Amino acid sequence: MVDDMNRDLGRVEGKLDALIETVKQQGEKSDASRARQYERIEAVERNTHDLDGRMKTVEGTVQKMSPLVEEFGRIKQRGVGMLMLLGLVWLIIGGLVVQALQWVIGKLAQIGG
């Protein structure tokens, strides 16, 4: 009877040791998992910080370029206006040349005819 109790106690002790080992292994796995999660979070924070810096650089560049883009737009509008004016002048000069040629031809016809 004492031997049976000792055997039963030995089995319980073995199961308890196995349970303790399992809990210990799960704790180690949890620690490793948390460490990986913290590393990932830190990597995301670093990337976010880098992106913030890059975004500020882009915003600064856009602010510096804004006056240049506006000036280019004004120059482009002036150029279009100038081309329209030159076209109008060309039409007027062309019309005057045609009128002058008609007048010369008319005079030559009077002289020759």
C-alpha positions as a Markdown table, in Angstrom:
| # | Residue | x | y | z |
|---|---|---|---|---|
| 1 | Met | 0.0 | 0.0 | 0.0 |
| 2 | Val | 2.8 | 2.4 | 0.8 |
| 3 | Asp | 4.5 | 1.4 | -2.5 |
| 4 | Asp | 1.2 | 2.2 | -4.4 |
| 5 | Met | 1.1 | 5.6 | -2.7 |
| 6 | Asn | 4.7 | 6.3 | -3.5 |
| 7 | Arg | 4.1 | 5.3 | -7.1 |
| 8 | Asp | 1.0 | 7.5 | -7.3 |
| 9 | Leu | 2.9 | 10.4 | -5.8 |
| 10 | Gly | 5.7 | 9.8 | -8.3 |
| 11 | Arg | 3.3 | 9.9 | -11.2 |
| 12 | Val | 1.7 | 13.1 | -9.8 |
| 13 | Glu | 5.1 | 14.6 | -9.3 |
| 14 | Gly | 6.1 | 13.6 | -12.9 |
| 15 | Lys | 2.9 | 15.1 | -14.3 |
| 16 | Leu | 3.5 | 18.2 | -12.2 |
| 17 | Asp | 7.1 | 18.5 | -13.5 |
| 18 | Ala | 5.8 | 18.1 | -17.1 |
| 19 | Leu | 3.1 | 20.8 | -16.4 |
| 20 | Ile | 5.7 | 23.2 | -15.0 |
| 21 | Glu | 8.0 | 22.6 | -18.0 |
| 22 | Thr | 5.1 | 23.2 | -20.4 |
| 23 | Val | 4.2 | 26.5 | -18.6 |
| 24 | Lys | 7.9 | 27.5 | -18.7 |
| 25 | Gln | 8.1 | 26.8 | -22.4 |
| 26 | Gln | 4.9 | 28.7 | -23.1 |
| 27 | Gly | 6.3 | 31.7 | -21.1 |
| 28 | Glu | 9.5 | 31.6 | -23.2 |
| 29 | Lys | 7.5 | 31.5 | -26.4 |
| 30 | Ser | 5.4 | 34.4 | -25.2 |
| 31 | Asp | 8.5 | 36.4 | -24.3 |
| 32 | Ala | 10.0 | 35.8 | -27.8 |
| 33 | Ser | 6.7 | 36.7 | -29.4 |
| 34 | Arg | 6.4 | 39.9 | -27.5 |
| 35 | Ala | 10.0 | 40.8 | -28.3 |
| 36 | Arg | 9.2 | 40.3 | -32.1 |
| 37 | Gln | 6.1 | 42.5 | -31.7 |
| 38 | Tyr | 8.1 | 45.2 | -30.0 |
| 39 | Glu | 10.7 | 45.1 | -32.8 |
| 40 | Arg | 8.0 | 45.4 | -35.4 |
| 41 | Ile | 6.4 | 48.3 | -33.6 |
| 42 | Glu | 9.8 | 50.0 | -33.3 |
| 43 | Ala | 10.4 | 49.5 | -37.1 |
| 44 | Val | 7.0 | 51.0 | -37.9 |
| 45 | Glu | 7.7 | 54.0 | -35.6 |
| 46 | Arg | 11.1 | 54.5 | -37.4 |
| 47 | Asn | 9.4 | 54.3 | -40.8 |
| 48 | Thr | 6.7 | 56.7 | -39.7 |
| 49 | His | 9.4 | 59.1 | -38.4 |
| 50 | Asp | 11.3 | 58.8 | -41.7 |
| 51 | Leu | 8.1 | 59.4 | -43.7 |
| 52 | Asp | 7.3 | 62.5 | -41.6 |
| 53 | Gly | 10.7 | 63.9 | -42.3 |
| 54 | Arg | 10.4 | 63.2 | -46.0 |
| 55 | Met | 6.9 | 64.7 | -46.1 |
| 56 | Lys | 8.2 | 67.9 | -44.5 |
| 57 | Thr | 10.9 | 68.1 | -47.1 |
| 58 | Val | 8.4 | 67.7 | -49.9 |
| 59 | Glu | 6.1 | 70.3 | -48.4 |
| 60 | Gly | 9.0 | 72.7 | -48.1 |
| 61 | Thr | 10.0 | 72.1 | -51.7 |
| 62 | Val | 6.4 | 72.6 | -52.9 |
| 63 | Gln | 6.2 | 75.9 | -51.0 |
| 64 | Lys | 9.5 | 77.1 | -52.6 |
| 65 | Met | 8.2 | 76.1 | -56.1 |
| 66 | Ser | 4.8 | 77.6 | -55.7 |
| 67 | Pro | 5.9 | 81.2 | -56.6 |
| 68 | Leu | 7.8 | 79.9 | -59.6 |
| 69 | Val | 4.8 | 77.9 | -60.9 |
| 70 | Glu | 2.6 | 81.0 | -60.5 |
| 71 | Glu | 5.1 | 83.1 | -62.3 |
| 72 | Phe | 5.4 | 80.6 | -65.1 |
| 73 | Gly | 1.6 | 80.6 | -65.4 |
| 74 | Arg | 1.6 | 84.4 | -65.7 |
| 75 | Ile | 4.4 | 84.3 | -68.4 |
| 76 | Lys | 2.5 | 81.6 | -70.3 |
| 77 | Gln | -0.7 | 83.8 | -70.3 |
| 78 | Arg | 1.3 | 86.8 | -71.5 |
| 79 | Gly | 2.8 | 84.6 | -74.2 |
| 80 | Val | -0.6 | 83.5 | -75.4 |
| 81 | Gly | -1.9 | 87.0 | -75.4 |
| 82 | Met | 1.2 | 88.2 | -77.3 |
| 83 | Leu | 0.6 | 85.4 | -79.9 |
| 84 | Met | -3.0 | 86.5 | -80.3 |
| 85 | Leu | -1.9 | 90.1 | -80.8 |
| 86 | Leu | 0.7 | 89.1 | -83.4 |
| 87 | Gly | -2.0 | 87.1 | -85.2 |
| 88 | Leu | -4.3 | 90.1 | -85.3 |
| 89 | Val | -1.5 | 92.4 | -86.5 |
| 90 | Trp | -0.5 | 89.8 | -89.2 |
| 91 | Leu | -4.1 | 89.7 | -90.4 |
| 92 | Ile | -4.3 | 93.5 | -90.5 |
| 93 | Ile | -1.0 | 93.8 | -92.4 |
| 94 | Gly | -2.0 | 91.0 | -94.7 |
| 95 | Gly | -5.3 | 92.8 | -95.4 |
| 96 | Leu | -3.5 | 96.0 | -96.1 |
| 97 | Val | -1.0 | 94.3 | -98.5 |
| 98 | Val | -3.9 | 92.7 | -100.4 |
| 99 | Gln | -5.7 | 96.1 | -100.6 |
| 100 | Ala | -2.5 | 97.7 | -101.8 |
| 101 | Leu | -2.0 | 95.0 | -104.5 |
| 102 | Gln | -5.6 | 95.5 | -105.6 |
| 103 | Trp | -5.1 | 99.2 | -105.9 |
| 104 | Val | -1.8 | 98.8 | -107.8 |
| 105 | Ile | -3.4 | 96.3 | -110.2 |
| 106 | Gly | -6.4 | 98.6 | -110.6 |
| 107 | Lys | -4.1 | 101.5 | -111.5 |
| 108 | Leu | -2.1 | 99.3 | -113.9 |
| 109 | Ala | -5.3 | 98.3 | -115.6 |
| 110 | Gln | -6.3 | 101.9 | -116.0 |
| 111 | Ile | -2.9 | 102.8 | -117.5 |
| 112 | Gly | -2.8 | 99.8 | -119.8 |
| 113 | Gly | -6.4 | 99.8 | -120.7 |
